[in-house]
Amino acid sequence: MTQPSFAAAWNVWLIKTDTNGNSEWTRTFGAEDYDNGMSVQQTGDGGYIVLADTYSYGAGSRDFWLIKTNSNGISSWTKTFGGTDTERSHSVRQTADGGYIMAGDTRSYGSGDYDVWLVKTDSDGESEWTRTFGGAYEDCGCSVQQISDGGYIVAGYTESFGAGNSDVWLLRTDDNGDTVWSKTVGGENLDEGRSVDLTTDGGFIIAGNTYDYYAGEYNIYLIKLSSETSVSEPQSGTVPELSNIHIYPNPFSNLTTIVFNLPSGADGVVSLSIYDISGRIVTTLVDKPMEAGTYSIIWNGTDGEGCHVCPGVYFCRIEGSLFNCAKRMILL
Protein backbone atom coordinates (compact mmCIF):
# COMPACT_ATOMS: atom_id res chain seq x y z
CA MET A 1 0.00 0.00 0.00
CA THR A 2 1.23 3.52 -0.73
CA GLN A 3 1.34 6.25 1.84
CA PRO A 4 -1.44 8.85 1.68
CA SER A 5 -0.70 12.35 0.45
CA PHE A 6 -1.17 15.11 3.00
CA ALA A 7 -1.25 18.84 2.40
CA ALA A 8 0.93 19.31 5.49
CA ALA A 9 2.64 17.00 7.97
CA TRP A 10 0.91 15.99 11.18
CA ASN A 11 3.26 15.46 14.13
CA VAL A 12 2.94 13.86 17.54
CA TRP A 13 2.46 16.63 20.13
CA LEU A 14 3.49 16.01 23.76
CA ILE A 15 2.40 18.65 26.30
CA LYS A 16 3.45 18.84 29.98
CA THR A 17 1.45 21.04 32.33
CA ASP A 18 1.57 22.02 35.99
CA THR A 19 -1.16 21.07 38.47
CA ASN A 20 -3.31 23.95 37.21
CA GLY A 21 -3.08 22.88 33.56
CA ASN A 22 -0.61 25.59 32.58
CA SER A 23 1.89 24.50 29.93
CA GLU A 24 5.44 23.86 31.15
CA TRP A 25 6.82 22.53 27.86
CA THR A 26 5.71 20.98 24.57
CA ARG A 27 7.53 18.65 22.18
CA THR A 28 6.78 17.47 18.65
CA PHE A 29 7.90 14.23 16.98
CA GLY A 30 7.51 13.26 13.35
CA ALA A 31 8.55 13.89 9.77
CA GLU A 32 6.95 14.69 6.41
CA ASP A 33 3.83 12.52 6.69
CA TYR A 34 1.06 11.76 9.20
CA ASP A 35 2.24 10.92 12.74
CA ASN A 36 -0.35 10.82 15.51
CA GLY A 37 0.13 10.30 19.28
CA MET A 38 -2.37 7.81 20.71
CA SER A 39 -1.30 6.97 24.30
CA VAL A 40 1.17 8.22 26.93
CA GLN A 41 2.30 7.21 30.41
CA GLN A 42 4.95 8.49 32.81
CA THR A 43 7.64 5.87 33.35
CA GLY A 44 9.43 4.81 36.51
CA ASP A 45 12.47 6.99 35.73
CA GLY A 46 10.36 10.16 35.50
CA GLY A 47 10.33 10.19 31.71
CA TYR A 48 7.49 9.29 29.35
CA ILE A 49 6.54 6.51 26.97
CA VAL A 50 4.44 7.54 23.96
CA LEU A 51 2.68 5.25 21.49
CA ALA A 52 1.82 6.76 18.13
CA ASP A 53 0.77 5.88 14.59
CA THR A 54 3.35 6.78 11.96
CA TYR A 55 3.31 7.03 8.18
CA SER A 56 6.76 8.67 8.18
CA TYR A 57 8.71 5.68 9.45
CA GLY A 58 8.47 1.89 9.59
CA ALA A 59 7.90 -0.93 7.14
CA GLY A 60 4.38 -0.38 5.89
CA SER A 61 1.54 2.01 5.24
CA ARG A 62 1.06 2.76 8.92
CA ASP A 63 3.02 1.35 11.86
CA PHE A 64 3.21 1.46 15.65
CA TRP A 65 5.73 4.10 16.78
CA LEU A 66 7.09 3.83 20.32
CA ILE A 67 8.86 6.95 21.65
CA LYS A 68 10.76 7.05 24.96
CA THR A 69 11.62 10.47 26.41
CA ASN A 70 13.35 11.80 29.49
CA SER A 71 11.59 13.92 32.10
CA ASN A 72 11.88 17.00 29.85
CA GLY A 73 10.28 15.28 26.86
CA ILE A 74 13.55 14.89 24.95
CA SER A 75 13.63 11.68 22.92
CA SER A 76 15.87 8.90 24.29
CA TRP A 77 14.99 6.39 21.57
CA THR A 78 12.21 5.42 19.14
CA LYS A 79 11.12 2.08 17.65
CA THR A 80 8.63 1.10 14.96
CA PHE A 81 6.60 -2.12 14.79
CA GLY A 82 4.58 -3.46 11.89
CA GLY A 83 4.49 -5.23 8.54
CA THR A 84 3.84 -4.20 4.98
CA ASP A 85 0.15 -3.42 5.54
CA THR A 86 -1.56 -1.24 8.17
CA GLU A 87 -1.19 -1.25 11.97
CA ARG A 88 -3.26 1.03 14.24
CA SER A 89 -1.97 1.74 17.76
CA HIS A 90 -4.13 2.51 20.79
CA SER A 91 -2.59 1.85 24.21
CA VAL A 92 0.82 1.52 25.92
CA ARG A 93 1.80 0.72 29.51
CA GLN A 94 5.09 0.13 31.27
CA THR A 95 5.36 -3.41 32.63
CA ALA A 96 6.68 -4.66 35.96
CA ASP A 97 9.99 -5.74 34.37
CA GLY A 98 10.63 -2.23 33.02
CA GLY A 99 9.51 -3.09 29.50
CA TYR A 100 6.37 -2.01 27.64
CA ILE A 101 3.13 -3.59 26.45
CA MET A 102 1.27 -2.15 23.44
CA ALA A 103 -2.23 -2.88 22.14
CA GLY A 104 -3.81 -2.04 18.81
CA ASP A 105 -4.71 -3.87 15.62
CA THR A 106 -2.98 -5.16 12.52
CA ARG A 107 -3.71 -6.07 8.91
CA SER A 108 -0.16 -7.31 8.28
CA TYR A 109 -0.52 -10.34 10.51
CA GLY A 110 -3.32 -12.54 11.88
CA SER A 111 -6.26 -14.36 10.37
CA GLY A 112 -8.74 -11.79 9.14
CA ASP A 113 -9.37 -8.14 8.33
CA TYR A 114 -7.92 -6.27 11.32
CA ASP A 115 -6.85 -8.45 14.26
CA VAL A 116 -6.04 -7.42 17.83
CA TRP A 117 -2.27 -6.99 18.07
CA LEU A 118 -0.41 -7.22 21.39
CA VAL A 119 3.32 -6.33 21.39
CA LYS A 120 5.67 -6.79 24.38
CA THR A 121 9.10 -5.12 24.45
CA ASP A 122 12.03 -4.92 26.86
CA SER A 123 13.11 -1.68 28.54
CA ASP A 124 14.96 -0.58 25.38
CA GLY A 125 11.94 -1.09 23.14
CA GLU A 126 13.20 -4.30 21.56
CA SER A 127 10.40 -6.73 20.72
CA GLU A 128 10.15 -9.80 22.99
CA TRP A 129 6.95 -11.24 21.55
CA THR A 130 3.81 -10.34 19.60
CA ARG A 131 0.37 -11.96 19.59
CA THR A 132 -2.66 -11.60 17.32
CA PHE A 133 -6.27 -12.37 18.28
CA GLY A 134 -9.29 -12.38 16.00
CA GLY A 135 -11.40 -13.98 13.32
CA ALA A 136 -12.50 -13.24 9.79
CA TYR A 137 -13.73 -9.69 10.42
CA GLU A 138 -12.49 -6.52 12.14
CA ASP A 139 -11.20 -6.97 15.71
CA CYS A 140 -9.45 -4.23 17.67
CA GLY A 141 -7.50 -3.94 20.94
CA CYS A 142 -8.11 -0.47 22.38
CA SER A 143 -6.71 -0.67 25.93
CA VAL A 144 -4.25 -2.87 27.84
CA GLN A 145 -3.20 -3.22 31.48
CA GLN A 146 -0.85 -5.59 33.25
CA ILE A 147 -2.45 -7.49 36.15
CA SER A 148 -1.00 -8.74 39.42
CA ASP A 149 0.01 -12.22 38.20
CA GLY A 150 2.08 -10.71 35.36
CA GLY A 151 -0.49 -11.36 32.64
CA TYR A 152 -2.50 -8.79 30.70
CA ILE A 153 -6.09 -7.68 30.25
CA VAL A 154 -7.08 -6.20 26.86
CA ALA A 155 -10.35 -4.44 26.04
CA GLY A 156 -11.55 -3.65 22.55
CA TYR A 157 -14.24 -4.78 20.16
CA THR A 158 -14.90 -7.68 17.81
CA GLU A 159 -16.95 -8.15 14.66
CA SER A 160 -15.86 -11.79 14.39
CA PHE A 161 -17.48 -13.05 17.59
CA GLY A 162 -20.36 -12.16 19.90
CA ALA A 163 -24.01 -11.31 19.40
CA GLY A 164 -24.12 -8.25 17.18
CA ASN A 165 -22.46 -6.07 14.56
CA SER A 166 -19.62 -5.44 17.00
CA ASP A 167 -19.33 -6.40 20.67
CA VAL A 168 -17.09 -5.37 23.52
CA TRP A 169 -14.24 -7.91 23.66
CA LEU A 170 -12.24 -8.61 26.80
CA LEU A 171 -9.11 -10.78 26.51
CA ARG A 172 -7.15 -12.15 29.46
CA THR A 173 -3.63 -13.47 28.73
CA ASP A 174 -0.76 -14.92 30.72
CA ASP A 175 2.64 -13.21 30.94
CA ASN A 176 3.60 -14.63 27.53
CA GLY A 177 0.52 -13.20 25.82
CA ASP A 178 -1.24 -16.56 25.46
CA THR A 179 -5.02 -16.54 25.95
CA VAL A 180 -6.37 -17.54 29.37
CA TRP A 181 -9.97 -16.58 28.57
CA SER A 182 -12.01 -14.14 26.49
CA LYS A 183 -15.45 -12.63 26.94
CA THR A 184 -17.80 -10.69 24.68
CA VAL A 185 -20.41 -8.26 25.99
CA GLY A 186 -23.07 -6.60 23.86
CA GLY A 187 -26.28 -6.89 21.94
CA GLU A 188 -27.37 -6.85 18.33
CA ASN A 189 -26.07 -3.35 17.54
CA LEU A 190 -22.64 -1.66 17.83
CA ASP A 191 -20.80 -2.04 21.16
CA GLU A 192 -17.14 -1.14 21.68
CA GLY A 193 -14.76 -1.29 24.64
CA ARG A 194 -12.35 1.65 24.72
CA SER A 195 -10.68 1.51 28.15
CA VAL A 196 -10.10 -1.15 30.82
CA ASP A 197 -8.79 -0.96 34.37
CA LEU A 198 -8.52 -3.22 37.40
CA THR A 199 -10.83 -2.81 40.39
CA THR A 200 -10.01 -3.30 44.07
CA ASP A 201 -12.07 -6.51 44.24
CA GLY A 202 -9.92 -8.17 41.56
CA GLY A 203 -12.41 -7.57 38.77
CA PHE A 204 -12.40 -5.24 35.78
CA ILE A 205 -14.15 -2.05 34.72
CA ILE A 206 -14.58 -1.30 31.01
CA ALA A 207 -15.68 2.00 29.45
CA GLY A 208 -16.82 2.23 25.88
CA ASN A 209 -19.80 3.09 23.72
CA THR A 210 -23.00 1.46 22.54
CA TYR A 211 -25.15 2.49 19.60
CA ASP A 212 -28.92 2.63 19.84
CA TYR A 213 -30.27 2.28 16.28
CA TYR A 214 -33.77 3.33 17.33
CA ALA A 215 -32.63 6.62 18.84
CA GLY A 216 -29.83 7.02 16.30
CA GLU A 217 -27.16 7.87 18.85
CA TYR A 218 -24.16 6.56 20.77
CA ASN A 219 -24.22 6.25 24.54
CA ILE A 220 -21.47 5.65 27.09
CA TYR A 221 -21.22 1.95 27.98
CA LEU A 222 -19.82 1.13 31.43
CA ILE A 223 -19.33 -2.55 32.30
CA LYS A 224 -18.20 -4.05 35.62
CA LEU A 225 -16.96 -7.65 35.60
CA SER A 226 -16.10 -9.77 38.61
CA SER A 227 -12.78 -11.49 39.22
CA GLU A 228 -14.49 -14.78 38.32
CA THR A 229 -15.04 -13.78 34.68
CA SER A 230 -14.63 -16.83 32.46
CA VAL A 231 -14.72 -17.83 28.82
CA SER A 232 -17.70 -16.34 27.03
CA GLU A 233 -18.22 -19.15 24.57
CA PRO A 234 -20.69 -21.75 25.96
CA GLN A 235 -19.17 -25.10 26.84
CA SER A 236 -20.67 -28.37 25.61
CA GLY A 237 -23.96 -29.15 27.30
CA THR A 238 -24.64 -25.63 28.60
CA VAL A 239 -27.20 -23.04 27.53
CA PRO A 240 -25.96 -19.73 26.03
CA GLU A 241 -26.92 -16.37 27.50
CA LEU A 242 -30.42 -15.16 26.70
CA SER A 243 -29.96 -12.41 24.11
CA ASN A 244 -33.18 -12.31 22.07
CA ILE A 245 -35.20 -9.78 24.08
CA HIS A 246 -37.49 -7.57 21.99
CA ILE A 247 -39.32 -4.54 23.40
CA TYR A 248 -41.94 -2.73 21.31
CA PRO A 249 -42.80 0.02 21.07
CA ASN A 250 -39.61 1.53 22.48
CA PRO A 251 -39.70 4.43 23.33
CA PHE A 252 -43.29 4.19 24.59
CA SER A 253 -45.77 6.42 26.39
CA ASN A 254 -48.40 4.00 27.73
CA LEU A 255 -47.86 0.26 27.25
CA THR A 256 -44.92 -1.73 25.93
CA THR A 257 -44.56 -5.45 25.26
CA ILE A 258 -41.48 -7.43 26.30
CA VAL A 259 -40.99 -10.58 24.20
CA PHE A 260 -38.32 -13.16 24.92
CA ASN A 261 -37.62 -16.76 24.02
CA LEU A 262 -36.64 -19.19 26.77
CA PRO A 263 -34.47 -21.86 25.09
CA SER A 264 -34.72 -25.55 25.80
CA GLY A 265 -32.79 -26.51 28.92
CA ALA A 266 -33.06 -23.05 30.48
CA ASP A 267 -36.44 -23.65 32.12
CA GLY A 268 -36.80 -23.04 35.85
CA VAL A 269 -37.54 -19.99 37.99
CA VAL A 270 -37.39 -16.85 35.83
CA SER A 271 -37.49 -13.29 37.14
CA LEU A 272 -38.36 -10.30 34.96
CA SER A 273 -37.94 -6.94 36.71
CA ILE A 274 -37.88 -3.29 35.71
CA TYR A 275 -35.05 -1.12 37.08
CA ASP A 276 -34.59 2.64 36.99
CA ILE A 277 -31.32 4.22 35.88
CA SER A 278 -29.95 4.23 39.46
CA GLY A 279 -30.30 0.44 39.66
CA ARG A 280 -33.39 0.46 41.94
CA ILE A 281 -36.09 -2.14 41.23
CA VAL A 282 -39.27 -0.39 40.10
CA THR A 283 -41.44 -3.49 39.79
CA THR A 284 -41.17 -7.24 39.26
CA LEU A 285 -43.45 -8.48 36.49
CA VAL A 286 -42.54 -12.20 36.61
CA ASP A 287 -41.00 -14.39 39.32
CA LYS A 288 -42.03 -18.00 38.81
CA PRO A 289 -41.03 -21.31 37.19
CA MET A 290 -41.24 -21.16 33.40
CA GLU A 291 -40.71 -23.75 30.65
CA ALA A 292 -38.99 -23.34 27.30
CA GLY A 293 -41.00 -21.19 24.89
CA THR A 294 -41.79 -17.66 23.77
CA TYR A 295 -43.32 -15.22 26.25
CA SER A 296 -44.93 -11.77 25.93
CA ILE A 297 -45.10 -9.58 29.03
CA ILE A 298 -46.79 -6.16 29.08
CA TRP A 299 -45.58 -3.27 31.26
CA ASN A 300 -47.86 -0.28 31.67
CA GLY A 301 -45.29 2.10 33.17
CA THR A 302 -46.34 1.63 36.80
CA ASP A 303 -44.45 0.58 39.90
CA GLY A 304 -45.24 -2.33 42.21
CA GLU A 305 -48.08 -0.39 43.82
CA GLY A 306 -49.76 0.56 40.55
CA CYS A 307 -48.55 4.17 40.50
CA HIS A 308 -47.26 5.61 37.22
CA VAL A 309 -43.50 6.24 37.22
CA CYS A 310 -41.74 9.30 35.81
CA PRO A 311 -40.64 9.45 32.17
CA GLY A 312 -37.03 8.42 31.66
CA VAL A 313 -34.67 5.54 30.96
CA TYR A 314 -35.46 2.13 32.46
CA PHE A 315 -34.01 -1.35 32.11
CA CYS A 316 -35.79 -4.68 31.71
CA ARG A 317 -33.71 -7.45 33.34
CA ILE A 318 -34.47 -11.15 32.83
CA GLU A 319 -32.70 -13.60 35.14
CA GLY A 320 -32.65 -17.38 35.39
CA SER A 321 -30.28 -20.05 36.62
CA LEU A 322 -28.34 -20.01 33.33
CA PHE A 323 -28.75 -16.44 32.06
CA ASN A 324 -28.86 -12.82 33.21
CA CYS A 325 -29.41 -10.07 30.67
CA ALA A 326 -30.94 -6.60 30.37
CA LYS A 327 -32.26 -4.25 27.73
CA ARG A 328 -32.90 -0.52 27.84
CA MET A 329 -36.33 1.06 27.42
CA ILE A 330 -37.46 4.68 27.29
CA LEU A 331 -40.71 5.86 28.87
CA LEU A 332 -41.94 9.15 27.32
Phi, psi and omega in degrees: 000142178271155179287147179289158178262127181244145178294328178210155181290144168254134180240153171297136180235118180251126185235127175251130179240167170275186183294343179261007178083012178275135184296132174258320173198160173226152178222146174241149180221134177150184182222225192276349183245204187270118177228125192227119178287131185245331186203146180214148175212143172286139182261170185299337180270007181090353176274202184221148172244129183239133172249131183223165166264139178226134167260346185280332185231175175095190190261343190226200180296319184205127186231161168294140175230116181256123184238123176254130179238167170275189185292344179261007178081012178275132185297129173267318176196163174223151177220147173244152182221131177155173180249207185278347178258214190254135170238140179238121183267153181220322192211139175223143176217144172285143182259168185298334181272008180089356177274201184219147175239131181238144177231143176185217177213161187220144169251354179281330185231173176096196192246354187218220179291262167264137174242150173302135180235122179246126183234125178249132178237168171275189185291344178262006178082014177275133184297131175258320174197160172226152178222143173244149180220132177157181180235218187282340187246193186284128178225137189223136172259114188258340185205142180221144175219145171275142180251175194297333181273006179094349178279194186223150172240130183237132175244142178191220177213159181223137169258352183274332184230173175095196192258343189225200179301313169213144180235153170301135181234124178246125181242130176247125180239165171275187185288350175261004179083010179273141187296130171263312172201166173220154181216137172251145179224128178155176181244213188275353182255212185263120178228133183223137172265128184246336182210141178227145175213162179273148177250163186294341179271008179088002179267202184221148174238130183238132174247141179195214180216153178224140184256127177259106182298324184295315180276343179069042184207158173268147174232156174293138181239113180245125186233129175249126178242144181282170178290348182264015178306135183230185183301135184281331182290132181296139176278163182303129177092358180255170180255131180292164178302144174290124182229351187263062175265130178236132180236124180209140352289161178201108010291164180216159182241347183225286180240149170222152182248129178256117182245131176214156180248122178267112185288161178299134181095349181258009181292159184144198179289126179239135177243131175236114183232155176253130179244149171273180188291342177274357180093006179276136177291125177273312179199153174250120184270330181219137172201082186196165175295138180222148178260168178304140181153181180258134184233145175237122181238132181258134172241130184259017177076025179245162177272190183293346179255009177085007179270139180292136180268166183287150173303149180156193180267132177228166180231133172265121179243128178245125184232141173215186183292337184239007180205158179200106183214161185220156176217143183279147173221153182238120177264122183271000000 
